[in-house]
Amino acid sequence: MFDLDKWQEIISTIKKNKLRTFLTGFSVAWGIFMLIILLGSGKGLENGVTKQFERDATNSIWIYRGQTSMPFKGLKPGRRIKFTNDDYDYSKREIKNIENLSSRLSIFQQRNISYKNEYGNYDIVAVHPGTKSLENVDVLEGRFINDFDVNANRKAVAISTVVRTALFKDGDFMGKYIKINNIPFKVIGLFEDSSERDNQRVYIPVSTAQKIYTGSREIHNLAFTTGDASMEESLEIENEIRDKFAMRHKFDKNDQRALFINNNVEEYQKFQSLFAGIRMFVWIIGIGTIIAGIVGVSNIMLIVVKERTKEIGIRKAIGATPGSIIGLVLFESILITGFAGYVGLVLGVGVLELISPHIQSEFFTNPEADFRIAVSATILLIFSGAVAGFVPARKAASIKPIEALRDE
């Protein structure tokens, strides 16, 4: 029930000690403000790094050929490891728990792509259908490369939105033929990638590229997704790959330069753990700052109780219960802490909203304090106010009327 007398009494007490109340409230507001800014900045960094990972599937493993640096069974170091279609077939057959397997062959010699009088230089990447999932490609129209394209050596191409704009402007493109190094390919789909770099490319079937451009069965690298595999399971798959490829290509399995394996599962989990640690550290720093404010509020309330000892004694003498005394002091403490903290919360969120559009970068994007943080901060404020007022409230409730009336 709304108690006007209680509100008037609290406001009167605050007015008597304006500067003291302001400085104490400021320390609480500053603590919440810094907590929100730090958490929002940490979220911005996490968003940026996560965006980098999401350019490729976070549950993917990429295998790159290298050059031996250790002798092996009479073979000298310095041999270049070469992958072929047989490595793709072997991986598909022998390595367990893999999904969306794809080999890759990049055409480096010429990158000329044209349609009628429009020309451009773009990356030409030959792949299997699994690349759609590996690269997190979003197909906007048509389709991506499929197994039939690969098996039939079809001259099919999926183009990015950047290539479409350069070659076709706003005109029709589906089913049209573009020339890749003067050889016509039929446009079967339009895709968009979250990576600006990967939007500067087109995809064609790996078998077609081998037949037309290289005349060999060579591929440059292999990649696949691991489904719901944990970090430990992905490391087991990684070790299995290194062991089996070491036997296939005759190099020491401990030779790290012969085969490079990029385990996105492991890297992503490491960053997740890192950011969990950062969030915990930020909360510790923020709570530490808030504790300083709580101590200030508690000291104010102790002084208030001391100044109102005689008044509290009279209240108890005419029948006020210890619970009502405790409630009055706690309410005042929570009011000061809550109001000051709410001001800090609003200012923190406001500053994040103001700076967010102006500090976007590759590794830092959308710094924000989400709803959960706001709720957590609000709960923390209420709890802080109760803690700050608890000791003074207990002291007020323990005052004996006779001793209070003698107090000067």
C-alpha positions, -999 to +999 in steps of 0.1 A: +000+000+000+014+035-009+026+053+022+028+090+015+043+098+049+071+073+044+080+088+010+079+124+024+102+113+053+127+097+029+127+127+006+132+150+035+162+130+047+178+131+013+172+169+009+190+174+042+221+157+029+221+165-009+258+165-015+265+134+005+236+115-012+247+126-046+283+115-042+272+082-029+247+077-056+272+087-082+296+059-071+268+034-076+258+049-109+294+049-121+298+012-111+267+002-131+277+024-160+312+009-162+297-026-159+274-020-189+301-004-210+326-032-203+300-059-210+288-042-241+323-038-254+331-074-247+300-084-266+311-063-295+345-080-296+328-114-293+303-105-321+333-095-344+353-127-338+322-149-341+314-132-374+349-141-386+343-177-377+309-179-392+324-171-426+331-208-426+313-235-408+324-235-372+323-273-371+346-277-401+381-291-406+403-280-435+433-300-447+461-283-467+491-299-483+526-288-473+562-297-477+581-323-456+607-311-432+617-345-418+633-375-435+611-406-436+621-442-445+650-431-468+630-402-483+647-368-480+629-337-465+617-310-489+592-332-508+559-314-517+528-333-508+502-334-536+465-342-533+445-358-560+409-371-564+420-403-548+425-384-515+389-372-518+376-407-524+398-421-496+386-395-471+350-401-480+355-439-476+379-442-446+374-412-423+344-416-400+320-390-387+325-365-415+298-346-434+298-322-464+331-333-477+346-312-506+378-309-524+389-276-538+409-265-568+416-228-575+423-216-610+452-191-606+465-187-642+437-166-656+406-151-639+389-135-668+351-137-666+329-120-691+293-116-704+289-098-738+308-065-733+312-067-695+344-081-680+359-087-646+386-106-628+373-128-600+384-159-582+375-192-599+370-219-574+363-255-583+345-275-557+321-303-547+286-296-534+297-298-497+313-264-501+278-248-497+278-258-461+315-254-455+314-217-466+280-210-452+269-199-487+234-184-489+218-193-523+195-165-533+183-178-566+186-211-585+209-237-569+245-245-560+268-270-576+254-306-572+267-341-576+253-344-611+273-314-622+305-330-609+298-365-622+289-352-657+317-326-659+290-300-666+300-264-674+278-250-647+286-219-625+272-203-594+280-166-593+280-142-564+259-111-561+291-090-568+297-108-600+260-106-610+260-068-606+292-064-625+282-086-655+245-084-657+236-051-639+199-055-631+192-078-661+183-115-662+211-139-655+197-173-647+204-197-676+227-173-693+262-182-705+292-164-691+327-170-704+354-181-679+387-178-696+368-178-730+349-210-722+311-207-718+295-218-685+258-218-677+247-197-647+228-221-624+225-200-593+232-168-574+248-168-539+259-144-512+286-149-486+291-131-453+327-125-463+333-097-487+364-116-500+344-147-507+318-127-527+346-120-552+344-155-567+324-180-587+321-217-581+323-244-608+325-283-605+359-296-596+358-323-623+351-297-650+380-275-639+404-304-639+393-314-674+394-280-690+421-260-671+446-284-655+443-316-674+451-335-642+435-351-611+452-327-587+433-308-560+446-281-536+429-290-504+401-309-486+375-299-461+345-313-443+321-307-414+320-328-383+283-326-374+278-323-336+313-335-327+328-320-295+362-305-294+377-337-281+360-357-309+372-333-335+408-336-322+405-374-325+394-369-362+423-346-367+448-372-354+431-399-375+436-377-406+472-370-399+480-407-392+462-419-424+475-392-447+511-398-433+508-434-444+493-425-478+518-398-487+548-414-469+558-387-443+564-387-406+531-382-388+550-358-364+560-336-394+538-306-389+549-289-421+539-318-443+502-314-436+484-284-422+451-290-405+428-261-395+404-274-369+376-247-367+358-268-340+388-265-317+395-228-325+358-218-320+357-236-286+389-219-275+374-185-283+341-194-266+361-203-235+381-171-238+351-149-240+334-167-211+365-158-191+363-122-203+327-120-193+335-134-158+364-109-154+342-080-165+315-090-140+342-092-112+355-058-121+320-043-123+308-059-091+339-047-073+331-012-084+295-016-073+307-029-039+325+004-034+292+022-040+274-002-016+299+006+011+292+043+006+254+038+008+258+017+039+279+044+055+253+070+047+226+049+062+246+044+094+250+082+097+213+086+090+204+061+117+228+078+141+212+112+134+177+098+139+184+078+170+161+098+192+134+098+165+137+060+161+135+056+199+102+076+200+088+055+172+096+023+192+082+039+224+048+045+208+046+010+193+067+008+161+079-028+156+115-037+148+103-049+114+088-015+105+121+002+115+141-022+094+117-018+065+120+020+065+158+019+065+160-008+038+135+010+017+155+042+018+187+023+010+171+004-020+156+037-032+190+055-033+209+025-048+181+016-073+177+052-086+214+058-089+220+024-105+191+029-130+206+062-141+240+045-146+222+016-165+203+040-188+235+061-195+255+030-202+230+016-227+226+051-242+264+055-248+266+020-264+237+029-287+254+062-297+289+047-304+278+014-320+272+028-355+306+046-355+330+019-343+321-011-366+352-030-377+362-064-389+368-077-353+344-054-334+308-050-342+275-042-325+286-035-289+254-040-269+240-047-235+212-072-242+180-077-222+196-104-200+223-080-189+198-053-181+177-077-160+209-090-143+220-055-135+185-046-121+185-076-098+220-067-088+209-032-079+180-044-057+202-069-040+230-042-035+205-018-020+193-044+004+228-054+014+238-017+018+209-011+042+209-044+061+236-034+087+222+001+094+186-014+096+197-040+121+214-012+141+182+009+140+160-020+151+183-027+181+180+008+195+163+008+229+137+036+234+151+047+268+187+050+255+175+067+224+157+094+243+189+101+263+209+105+231+222+139+223 
